[in-house]
Amino acid sequence: MSRPVLIDTDPGCDDAVALLAALEHASLEVVGLTTVHGNAPVEDTTRNARAILEAVDRTDVPVARGADRPLLVDLETSEYVHGGGGLRGDLPDPGPATEPGDVHAARRIVEQARAHDGDLALATIGPLTNVALAHAMEPALPELLDELIVMGGAAFASGNVTPLAEANFHSDPHAARRVVRDCEPTIVGLDVTARAAVPPERVDGLERDGPLGRSLYEWLTYYDADRLERYGIESAAIHDALVIAELIDDGVLETRSYPMEVAADGDLARGALVVDENGVTGAAENGEVAIEADYERYRELMSASLERVLERIEAEP
């Protein structure tokens, strides 16, 4: 039986790879996509999500547009990393089949959590604005979910926006603070995602005859040479896909429970994930942090899912 999952996303190249894997794997039932500002303005991330669904013939998956700005800080986006409009590649213009309805993404999260009552996995791979708003609407949200798994933060690693902060938490630190403090999430941060790359030889081996294959190649290689050199890696980190891999196979990540908080104020500390590793505050544990990953299992899962979707799409008349 497939596991219902709702994905809150801001596509984004690594989001796009994650979405392809989730939509293609038989063990997951993607019950919807909710979109948020982040890698680009929400108008663009919504268009990108819709275009991905249409490119893989999954117009059955509903889309709900969400927050267009953070709770309290100014909007910042990352087109300089992910390309114009927030996503590289050659995707179709979205049509009426994926047009978002009038329900805000935060409301959709609450509705789906209630409808699946204890069975829904909520996977967040963008800033946490929609989730914070959903929790404000429904304080029992954590109890209604089977799991809240979050790509964000840097517990014991350096940040990628500031020395302390990862991009999703930095984008909306107040939302991240609310969700981490009150929603008992599993945090999948840069501690593990920075190494979640698909090796160059596997990237080069993917089919690139059609537009989806060419787009996928661009998503898997979205780091420029300077960024690869800065992080000392051979290929781009596909951060968000590690969340999907864990939903498919719960042995991919090793996690540990900690007391956690997110710094919301100040320039240097904004969005920093503070983990009380030694229990010096006496605070209760309020979530789990991924501390290690089985990267070979991750790569096998990703490669198999991506190869399947390319074969399916390219085989269609």
C-alpha positions, -999 to 999 in steps of 0.1 A, spaced: 0 0 0 14 34 -10 21 61 17 2 94 13 25 124 11 19 161 6 49 180 -6 54 217 2 79 230 -23 96 260 -41 110 245 -73 141 249 -77 164 224 -94 168 201 -65 131 203 -57 124 193 -93 145 162 -89 128 154 -56 94 158 -72 102 135 -101 114 108 -77 83 111 -55 58 112 -83 74 81 -100 79 58 -70 51 33 -64 55 34 -26 44 70 -24 10 85 -32 15 122 -38 -18 137 -27 -8 173 -36 18 199 -40 17 232 -21 40 260 -33 58 287 -14 83 315 -20 119 306 -18 141 298 -48 119 322 -67 88 343 -61 57 321 -55 43 330 -89 73 313 -105 76 283 -80 39 276 -87 44 277 -124 74 254 -121 55 229 -100 27 228 -125 51 225 -154 68 195 -137 35 178 -132 26 183 -169 60 172 -181 56 138 -164 18 134 -171 7 138 -135 -19 164 -139 -40 144 -114 -20 158 -86 -36 191 -73 -16 222 -67 -23 249 -41 -4 282 -41 9 295 -8 27 323 9 43 349 -13 66 363 14 81 354 47 62 361 80 83 391 91 115 395 70 119 407 34 116 383 5 149 369 -8 151 345 -37 178 324 -54 175 326 -91 213 332 -93 216 295 -82 186 278 -99 183 299 -131 158 324 -144 124 319 -130 139 296 -104 143 265 -126 166 256 -155 155 234 -183 129 232 -210 94 226 -196 60 230 -210 39 260 -203 13 250 -177 -23 245 -189 -57 245 -172 -53 210 -159 -29 221 -132 -44 255 -124 -44 260 -86 -78 265 -70 -88 291 -45 -76 272 -14 -44 286 1 -16 261 6 -17 264 44 -54 256 43 -47 226 20 -21 213 44 -47 214 72 -74 198 50 -52 169 39 -39 163 75 -74 161 87 -86 139 58 -57 114 64 -58 117 102 -25 102 113 -14 87 80 -1 117 61 36 125 57 42 162 51 75 167 33 87 203 33 115 212 9 112 250 9 108 278 35 84 269 62 59 298 59 30 276 48 36 251 75 38 278 102 5 293 89 -11 259 88 -1 252 124 -16 286 135 -48 275 118 -48 241 134 -27 238 166 -32 200 165 -14 197 132 15 177 146 -9 151 160 -28 148 128 4 139 108 22 106 106 54 126 100 67 160 93 100 158 75 118 191 68 147 198 45 163 227 62 189 239 88 224 230 96 227 214 130 264 206 132 276 218 98 283 253 83 254 271 66 252 279 29 237 314 32 256 326 63 282 307 83 253 295 106 222 293 84 209 271 56 188 287 29 153 275 37 156 285 74 172 317 65 145 326 41 118 326 68 135 323 102 103 330 122 84 303 104 112 279 109 114 288 146 77 281 151 77 248 133 109 235 149 97 246 184 62 233 182 58 206 155 82 178 164 98 176 129 125 154 115 152 178 103 172 168 72 198 195 70 231 203 54 248 179 78 236 151 54 222 169 23 255 186 14 268 152 3 236 141 -14 249 143 -49 244 120 -79 279 110 -92 289 125 -125 291 91 -142 254 84 -133 243 119 -144 261 114 -177 245 80 -182 209 94 -181 189 95 -213 189 131 -228 172 126 -261 139 143 -250 131 176 -233 126 160 -199 159 142 -200 177 174 -210 160 193 -182 168 167 -157 205 169 -167 204 206 -160 188 201 -126 214 175 -116 242 199 -127 229 232 -114 260 241 -94 285 262 -113 323 255 -112 329 280 -84 302 264 -62 316 229 -68 351 242 -59 339 260 -27 323 228 -13 349 204 -26 325 182 -45 323 168 -80 285 173 -87 257 193 -73 241 185 -39 205 175 -46 194 184 -11 156 179 -13 158 145 -29 172 130 3 139 138 21 121 118 -6 145 89 -4 139 86 33 101 85 27 106 57 2 131 38 24 132 47 61 167 32 64 184 59 43 188 83 73 201 79 108 185 104 131 188 114 168 165 133 191 176 167 205 162 199 220 162 224 192 155 261 185 159 284 155 174 319 159 150 344 143 166 377 149 199 393 140 219 392 108 245 366 116 223 342 136 192 346 115 179 311 106 206 293 126 194 259 139 206 256 175 208 220 187 214 214 224 237 184 219 249 182 255 216 190 272 229 221 289 196 240 287 176 212 303 150 216 276 130 186 263 137 170 230 114 184 204 124 167 172 150 146 154 180 156 133 195 135 105 231 129 114 242 104 88 229 90 55 234 58 35 244 76 3 247 45 -18 211 35 -11 201 71 -18 218 71 -51 203 38 -61 168 50 -52 172 82 -71 188 67 -102 162 40 -104 133 64 -101 147 89 -125 155 63 -151 120 49 -148 103 83 -154 126 90 -184 118 56 -199 80 61 -193 79 96 -208 102 89 -237 82 58 -246 49 77 -249 38 86 -284 
